[in-house]
């Protein structure tokens, strides 16, 4: 049974990678994702309604999304593979594994060739690559919780319940196992931001971890800034602090 599931997963991964036999096009900024209605629509009420209803998308087979294409790519990864990579370690073209088709002008292609030639001829290329890789590793660690929060929000927007659950689990895992004050603050600014709908599940996670890591956060000026500027976060944080104080009082008495 496990072997059969793995074979199916690999098959779906190949279909996802090359977009063969696709019958639905998702447009996002200048990028095009070739997907399959039989895979996307059953998992997303948004896509199901857009394609099966009396909407323009049903007749054209094109759906336009106004979201970050990197996050859209990860959402589509989940629809095919039941998982996604919560990092930006690769360029967007590689991240989407061939189903993303950014238009390239001749100038862009020449510019890329020139950069490649310079990189190949540079004497310290290997050292530079190592430095870049190390810096990228730090950046990835500082963004993973934020990426998962963005995945949660887009999953809620397009009504993909399984992806919401996975993104919430991954976000909490990042905060638990790979904590950085920077990632937490960036994630909190995003989740509690004015343009993001209220999501109590991930807000509760953030406010809880802010109490657990208060010993380091109190030294971060940006943490004090969000306490002043994000009223909903300040309320959630204060409410948990009050509960902690009351709990300590009960234990003492």
FENBELRA-V275385 format. One record per pair of residues at least 24 apart in sequence whose C-alpha atoms are under 10 Angstrom apart, sorted by sequence separation. I is the first residue (numbers start at 1). J is the second residue. D is the distance in Angstrom with one decimal. If there is no record, write none. Layout:
BEGIN
I_J_D + I_J_D
END
This chain:
BEGIN
37_61_9.3 + 72_96_9.2 + 73_97_9.1 + 147_171_8.1 + 148_172_9.0 + 70_95_7.6 + 71_96_10.0 + 145_170_7.6 + 146_171_7.6 + 184_209_8.6 + 185_210_9.2 + 70_96_7.9 + 73_99_8.9 + 144_170_8.7 + 145_171_4.8 + 148_174_8.8 + 184_210_8.2 + 207_233_7.1 + 211_237_7.4 + 12_39_9.3 + 24_51_9.0 + 69_96_9.3 + 73_100_8.3 + 144_171_7.4 + 145_172_7.5 + 206_233_8.8 + 207_234_8.8 + 210_237_7.4 + 211_238_9.6 + 34_62_9.7 + 145_173_8.4 + 146_174_9.4 + 207_235_9.4 + 208_236_8.7 + 209_237_9.6 + 33_62_9.9 + 144_173_9.8 + 145_174_5.6 + 181_210_9.4 + 184_213_9.9 + 203_232_9.3 + 204_233_9.5 + 207_236_6.1 + 208_237_7.7 + 211_240_7.6 + 32_62_9.7 + 33_63_9.8 + 144_174_6.6 + 145_175_6.6 + 172_202_8.5 + 175_205_9.1 + 179_209_9.6 + 203_233_7.9 + 206_236_9.2 + 207_237_5.4 + 210_240_9.6 + 211_241_7.3 + 26_57_10.0 + 32_63_10.0 + 69_100_9.2 + 143_174_9.4 + 144_175_8.8 + 171_202_8.3 + 175_206_8.6 + 206_237_9.0 + 207_238_9.1 + 210_241_10.0 + 25_57_9.5 + 32_64_9.4 + 142_174_9.7 + 181_213_8.4 + 185_217_8.9 + 204_236_7.6 + 207_239_9.3 + 208_240_7.3 + 24_57_9.2 + 141_174_8.6 + 145_178_8.9 + 168_201_7.9 + 169_202_9.6 + 172_205_6.9 + 176_209_8.3 + 180_213_9.6 + 181_214_9.8 + 184_217_9.3 + 189_222_9.9 + 203_236_8.2 + 204_237_9.3 + 207_240_7.6 + 208_241_9.5 + 211_244_9.2 + 24_58_9.3 + 144_178_8.7 + 145_179_8.8 + 168_202_6.6 + 171_205_8.8 + 172_206_8.4 + 175_209_7.5 + 179_213_9.0 + 189_223_9.6 + 192_226_9.4 + 198_232_9.4 + 203_237_10.0 + 207_241_9.7 + 25_60_9.1 + 26_61_8.5 + 27_62_7.1 + 28_63_8.7 + 29_64_8.4 + 43_78_10.0 + 44_79_8.8 + 144_179_9.7 + 145_180_9.5 + 167_202_9.6 + 171_206_9.5 + 175_210_10.0 + 181_216_7.5 + 182_217_9.3 + 185_220_9.3 + 188_223_9.4 + 24_60_8.8 + 25_61_6.2 + 26_62_5.9 + 27_63_6.0 + 28_64_6.0 + 29_65_7.8 + 33_69_9.5 + 40_76_8.0 + 43_79_7.1 + 142_178_8.6 + 144_180_10.0 + 147_183_9.6 + 165_201_9.9 + 180_216_9.6 + 181_217_6.4 + 186_222_9.3 + 193_229_9.8 + 194_230_8.8 + 204_240_9.6 + 24_61_5.1 + 25_62_4.8 + 26_63_4.8 + 27_64_4.6 + 28_65_5.2 + 29_66_7.0 + 32_69_9.3 + 39_76_9.8 + 42_79_9.6 + 43_80_10.0 + 141_178_6.9 + 142_179_8.2 + 143_180_9.1 + 146_183_6.6 + 150_187_8.7 + 168_205_8.8 + 172_209_9.0 + 180_217_9.6 + 185_222_7.2 + 186_223_9.7 + 189_226_7.1 + 193_230_7.5 + 23_61_7.0 + 24_62_6.1 + 25_63_6.3 + 26_64_5.8 + 27_65_6.2 + 28_66_6.1 + 29_67_7.9 + 31_69_7.3 + 40_78_9.9 + 41_79_9.4 + 141_179_8.3 + 142_180_6.2 + 145_183_6.3 + 146_184_7.6 + 149_187_6.9 + 153_191_8.5 + 181_219_9.9 + 182_220_8.9 + 185_223_6.4 + 188_226_8.2 + 192_230_6.8 + 23_62_9.2 + 24_63_7.8 + 25_64_8.5 + 26_65_7.2 + 27_66_8.6 + 28_67_6.7 + 29_68_8.1 + 30_69_8.9 + 33_72_9.1 + 40_79_6.2 + 141_180_7.7 + 142_181_8.3 + 143_182_8.2 + 144_183_7.2 + 145_184_7.1 + 146_185_9.1 + 148_187_9.0 + 149_188_9.2 + 152_191_9.9 + 181_220_7.9 + 184_223_9.2 + 192_231_8.8 + 193_232_9.4 + 27_67_9.9 + 28_68_7.6 + 29_69_7.1 + 33_73_8.0 + 39_79_6.9 + 40_80_8.0 + 142_182_6.1 + 143_183_5.4 + 144_184_9.5 + 145_185_10.0 + 146_186_6.6 + 147_187_8.2 + 150_190_8.2 + 157_197_9.4 + 182_222_8.8 + 185_225_9.9 + 186_226_9.8 + 189_229_9.5 + 192_232_7.0 + 193_233_9.6 + 28_69_5.8 + 35_76_8.2 + 39_80_7.0 + 141_182_9.6 + 142_183_4.6 + 143_184_8.6 + 145_186_8.7 + 146_187_4.5 + 149_190_8.1 + 150_191_8.3 + 156_197_9.6 + 181_222_9.5 + 182_223_9.2 + 185_226_8.0 + 189_230_7.9 + 192_233_6.6 + 27_69_9.0 + 28_70_9.6 + 34_76_9.9 + 141_183_7.7 + 142_184_8.2 + 145_187_6.4 + 146_188_8.2 + 149_191_7.0 + 181_223_8.6 + 188_230_9.2 + 191_233_9.4 + 33_76_8.7 + 139_182_10.0 + 140_183_9.5 + 142_185_9.9 + 143_186_7.9 + 144_187_9.1 + 145_188_9.6 + 146_189_9.4 + 153_196_7.8 + 156_199_9.0 + 28_72_8.0 + 35_79_9.8 + 36_80_9.6 + 89_133_9.0 + 139_183_9.3 + 142_186_8.7 + 143_187_8.1 + 146_190_7.6 + 153_197_8.2 + 189_233_9.1 + 27_72_9.9 + 28_73_9.7 + 35_80_9.3 + 142_187_9.7 + 146_191_8.6 + 153_198_9.6 + 188_233_8.0 + 26_72_9.3 + 90_136_9.7 + 150_196_9.8 + 153_199_8.1 + 89_136_6.9 + 152_199_9.1 + 88_136_8.8 + 89_137_7.8 + 88_137_9.9 + 153_202_9.6 + 26_76_9.9 + 87_137_9.6 + 89_139_8.9 + 149_199_10.0 + 152_202_8.5 + 88_139_8.9 + 89_140_6.8 + 87_139_9.2 + 88_140_6.7 + 87_140_5.8 + 149_202_7.6 + 86_140_8.7 + 87_141_8.3 + 149_203_9.9 + 86_141_9.9 + 87_142_9.8 + 88_143_8.6 + 87_143_7.4 + 88_144_8.7 + 86_143_8.7 + 87_144_6.0 + 86_144_5.8 + 87_145_9.4 + 85_144_9.5 + 86_145_8.2 + 87_146_9.7 + 88_147_8.6 + 16_76_8.2 + 17_77_9.2 + 86_146_9.1 + 87_147_7.0 + 16_77_7.4 + 31_92_10.0 + 86_147_6.1 + 87_148_8.9 + 31_93_9.5 + 85_147_9.5 + 86_148_6.3 + 16_79_9.2 + 17_80_9.7 + 33_96_8.6 + 85_148_9.4 + 86_149_10.0 + 13_77_8.3 + 16_80_6.4 + 34_98_9.6 + 35_99_8.3 + 84_148_9.7 + 12_77_9.8 + 15_80_8.3 + 16_81_8.5 + 33_98_8.9 + 34_99_5.9 + 86_151_8.8 + 14_80_9.5 + 33_99_5.3 + 34_100_7.7 + 12_79_9.5 + 13_80_6.5 + 32_99_7.2 + 33_100_5.2 + 34_101_9.2 + 84_151_9.5 + 12_80_5.8 + 13_81_6.3 + 31_99_9.1 + 32_100_5.3 + 33_101_7.3 + 11_80_9.5 + 12_81_6.7 + 31_100_5.8 + 32_101_5.4 + 33_102_10.0 + 10_80_9.8 + 11_81_9.6 + 30_100_9.4 + 31_101_5.5 + 32_102_7.2 + 9_80_8.0 + 10_81_8.4 + 30_101_8.2 + 31_102_5.1 + 32_103_9.5 + 9_81_6.2 + 28_100_9.6 + 30_102_6.1 + 31_103_7.7 + 8_81_9.4 + 9_82_8.8 + 27_100_9.5 + 29_102_9.4 + 30_103_7.2 + 74_147_9.8 + 26_100_9.8 + 74_148_9.9 + 71_147_7.8 + 75_151_7.0 + 70_147_9.7 + 71_148_9.3 + 74_151_7.6 + 75_152_9.5 + 18_96_9.9 + 19_97_9.7 + 72_150_9.9 + 17_96_7.4 + 18_97_7.6 + 19_98_7.9 + 20_99_9.4 + 71_150_7.1 + 72_151_8.4 + 75_154_7.8 + 83_162_9.9 + 84_163_9.4 + 16_96_8.8 + 17_97_5.1 + 18_98_5.9 + 19_99_5.8 + 71_151_6.3 + 75_155_7.3 + 82_162_8.4 + 83_163_8.1 + 16_97_7.9 + 17_98_5.5 + 18_99_5.9 + 19_100_9.4 + 70_151_10.0 + 71_152_10.0 + 79_160_8.8 + 82_163_7.9 + 86_167_9.0 + 16_98_8.5 + 17_99_5.8 + 18_100_9.5 + 68_150_9.3 + 71_153_10.0 + 72_154_7.9 + 78_160_9.7 + 84_166_9.3 + 14_97_9.4 + 16_99_7.1 + 17_100_9.2 + 71_154_7.8 + 72_155_9.6 + 75_158_9.6 + 79_162_9.3 + 83_166_7.9 + 84_167_9.2 + 13_97_9.6 + 15_99_9.5 + 71_155_9.9 + 78_162_9.0 + 79_163_8.3 + 82_166_8.9 + 83_167_9.3 + 86_170_8.2 + 75_160_9.0 + 78_163_7.0 + 86_171_9.1 + 68_154_9.6 + 67_154_8.2 + 75_163_7.7 + 78_166_9.5 + 86_174_9.7 + 46_156_9.9 + 48_158_9.9 + 44_155_8.7 + 46_157_8.1 + 47_158_7.4 + 48_159_10.0 + 44_156_9.8 + 45_157_9.9 + 46_158_5.1 + 47_159_8.8 + 44_157_9.7 + 45_158_6.8 + 46_159_6.1 + 47_160_9.7 + 44_158_6.2 + 45_159_5.5 + 46_160_8.4 + 43_158_9.5 + 44_159_5.4 + 45_160_7.2 + 43_159_8.1 + 44_160_4.9 + 45_161_9.5 + 43_160_6.0 + 44_161_8.0 + 42_160_9.5 + 43_161_8.0 + 44_162_9.6 + 41_160_9.9 + 43_162_8.2 + 44_163_9.9 + 40_160_9.7 + 43_163_9.4
END
